Amino acid sequence: MNNTLSPPAASPPRRTIEIVNRSLKRRYRAERRFRFYGLLAIMLSVLFLALLFASIVGKGYSAFWQTSIRLAIFFDPEVIKKDTLVNADYAALVRESLFKRFPQVEERQDKRQLTSMLSSGSVYRLRDMVLQDPDLVGKTAEVWLPADDDMDMLIKGHFRRDLPESERRVSDKQIAWIERLEAEGRLERRFNTMFLTAGDSREPELAGIWGAVSGSFFTLVITLVLSFPIGVAAAVYLEEFAKKNRWTDLIEVNINNLAAVPSIVFGLLGLAVFLNFFGLPRSAPLVGGLVLTLMTLPTIIIASRSALTAVPPSIREAALGVGASKMQMVVHHVLPLALPGMLTGTIIGMARALGESAPLLMIGMVAFIVDIPKGFTDSATVLPVQIYLWADSPERAFVERTSAAIMVLLAFLVVMNAGAIILRKKFERRW
Amino acid sequence: MLTLTRMDETALAHTMVETDSKPRSGDDPGKRRVSREIRETVGRVTVDDPRMVCRNVNVYYGDKQAIKNVSVDIGRNEVLAMIGPSGCGKSTFIRCLNRMNDTIDGCRVTGEIILDGTNIYDKSVDVVPLRAQVGMVFQKPNPFPKSIYENVAYGPRIHGLARNKAELDECVETSLRKAGLWEEVKDRLDHPGTGLSGGQQQRLCIARTIAVNPEVILMDEPCSALDPIATSVIEDLIDELRIQYSICIVTHSMQQAARVSQRTAYFHLGDLIEVGPTGRIFTNPSHQLTQDYITGRFG
């Protein structure tokens, strides 16, 4: 056959090695291109993550510092009587002190402007001082009092001083007073402990994140305590004990579908079942935890089941072969091996639960709650809802607080996940 | 000595049965064999002193029948080897003997497997004590991902065989000694069992099985994943264990069957084709299929 074909000038290579060598360059090019795409994808995601963090931290870090004004307060025994320590007119003390410092201010309008430079929360600061140390009455003390949020924004440079007065929230006179106080060293940006210890407030300088942190904590405790054991038990039963038949197939399909249900639907369910039917308290972490449990369960069950299937069948046979009962097989051998995978699923589920706000809106955890929740049935809100509420508030000072709250949320997430990862590492067997 | 005598008697009984009551094999069993089409078991399936008695065992996976009407006895202190081409059902059969097939969905067993006078497939029989009585060693060494000590101690612990730590220690030591592993691991009992070599792992699995002190040991191709040296160690071990236990071993290696067993059963596509003393099966099989297999014509 070969003889009939005249060999062309550029005859195609016949040996495999020649054919391979020909395509080699193209193959390597494709490989490099593929690697480059992967690298590009990672760099893009890192870039966006960095942008996100930079923007949040850049906006939020200033919320951890709060402008305070130092005033010499005379704890007037005329104002603070022995029997009225709690509800004495502490505002009068602040006013007196301010007027003494700025004696030239005489008009009512100006006096009001002057007093509004200090936060309305100053009153409580003074009251707490007196309650703690009643001997203060009759003495004069230098006290750092929080400035009003408008002054705070001015100091932090968020308000432009070159705008005409009518378009500013701070008047020319107030700017002059502030500058005088600053010159006298009576103005300082101090660490904002209020932000980390207080509950929510309408006044930005008094608003804190601790209420939402506690609410999130209580809610997630309920979620974890319920969803982990229930999810693992369901997965173990379905995977190890249940006979494979139409019913288990149906259940499996439904679990997979539930994992994809929009979270607000779970909120509606919680509203209908837990609040309206069982009559549980509104806005409570208990109900929030129950709703989030329903939402997290499918995730945990699916992850746990795949962790269980990943345990080699030889281990099961070994256990059964020496006469372990099915329960002993599962508890002694299968569960310890599947636990790391189950914990991974739990981390994912809990992280989702922590960031969830939609279902909690439906059960009233969106309410404005000043008190810090002390238990599972106290009214509370959670971090993402708090962020949403602050983002919705008109005051300029809430902008930085929103970002700061996001930072707190991320820190909460990191702490929670770190805990779970440490646990997982502990259970992971490397042999 | 007692054992040997009994085995000789069994072998004698076989020869008698074969010469007397084998009309199918014709006048001269050495030359004319049972033809390939006939699937009834050839040879004497019973022994005089059986430990387990299997009668008319059928196994179905869903609609598919994997074992067809198999009857065979497992004698005391003997090693019964099961040979046959892949997929012939020998592993399925051995797994019936301690009900390991229960874990497989859609697996159904009919017929009788009698141990101590009761059918182990009776509704009243609990598999947990059954598996303590009939232990199993698997094809792939499958130590638990725990320490060597824990591997061996697990069985006695769950069955409550040791009253205290000292007894448990002793049980672990004897089991490891019997499995011929003690000298190699006595200084590292707390090391992971999975860190041992393949042969050591398999001996660890044997130690784990005998720690429960079973009466029958089932071995499903215990040497298929091992090198020849580890294999010969385990074969020696099987020979020693025979003194105390009844052993049923599935193997792909005919040499191994010839070396360790007293009786051999040949399976073909779910049928038990032939049972007999190992020596005779390998030198002078009565069935044409057995002859084909051991001469390497297939399988």
HADDOCK unambig.tbl for C-alpha pairs under 7 A between the chains (distance, minus, plus):
assign (segid A and resid 314 and name CA) (segid B and resid 142 and name CA) 5.94 0.50 0.50
assign (segid A and resid 315 and name CA) (segid B and resid 142 and name CA) 6.31 0.50 0.50
assign (segid A and resid 315 and name CA) (segid B and resid 144 and name CA) 6.40 0.50 0.50
assign (segid A and resid 318 and name CA) (segid B and resid 142 and name CA) 6.41 0.50 0.50
assign (segid A and resid 321 and name CA) (segid B and resid 131 and name CA) 6.14 0.50 0.50
assign (segid A and resid 321 and name CA) (segid B and resid 135 and name CA) 6.00 0.50 0.50
assign (segid A and resid 321 and name CA) (segid B and resid 136 and name CA) 5.43 0.50 0.50
assign (segid A and resid 322 and name CA) (segid B and resid 131 and name CA) 6.20 0.50 0.50
assign (segid A and resid 322 and name CA) (segid B and resid 132 and name CA) 5.90 0.50 0.50
assign (segid A and resid 322 and name CA) (segid B and resid 135 and name CA) 6.03 0.50 0.50
assign (segid A and resid 322 and name CA) (segid B and resid 155 and name CA) 5.67 0.50 0.50
assign (segid A and resid 322 and name CA) (segid B and resid 209 and name CA) 6.00 0.50 0.50
assign (segid A and resid 323 and name CA) (segid B and resid 128 and name CA) 4.87 0.50 0.50
assign (segid A and resid 323 and name CA) (segid B and resid 129 and name CA) 6.56 0.50 0.50
assign (segid A and resid 323 and name CA) (segid B and resid 131 and name CA) 4.65 0.50 0.50
assign (segid A and resid 323 and name CA) (segid B and resid 132 and name CA) 4.88 0.50 0.50
assign (segid A and resid 324 and name CA) (segid B and resid 128 and name CA) 6.31 0.50 0.50
assign (segid A and resid 324 and name CA) (segid B and resid 158 and name CA) 6.94 0.50 0.50
assign (segid A and resid 325 and name CA) (segid B and resid 128 and name CA) 5.86 0.50 0.50
assign (segid A and resid 431 and name CA) (segid B and resid 145 and name CA) 6.38 0.50 0.50
assign (segid A and resid 431 and name CA) (segid B and resid 192 and name CA) 6.72 0.50 0.50
assign (segid A and resid 431 and name CA) (segid B and resid 194 and name CA) 6.38 0.50 0.50
